[in-house]
């Protein structure tokens, strides 16, 4: 009985050590994303201003390529889903003709904005879920934002 208990404890410790090592090796994202939409509720045809904040999570300056002079949709993948989980048509993408490397200092936040109702078809009254994503060039992994919700009501 004592040997079985010792073996079980040894196996459990080994599993925890391996899991801890795997977790420790998971790359930390270079940046954090936060999305806010204002207003959170409005009638069909209204504007919904989306603000995306990208904060450098690295201990040093991060250099990233951004699309200049274009709405937020050309710098992030934007997902908008209705209350049933269906993707909403959009975004209406513009072609990015000018990109530039931009340095973001450690802990600094860079902001992007756009009118969500110009990018997506929000003509149907519903509750919509919004989330943005951008590929992390340092870890080669996608980074997702928080989830924000808006409600579109009838006129």
Secondary structure, DSSP 8 states (H G I E B T S, - for coil): -HHHHHHHHHHHHHHHHHHHHHHHHS---SEEEEEEEE-SEEETT---EEEEEEEE-SSS-EEEEEETTS-GGGTSEEEEE-TTS-B-SB--------EEEEEE-TT-EEEEEEEHHHHB---S-EEEEEEEEEEETTTTEEEE---EEEEEE--
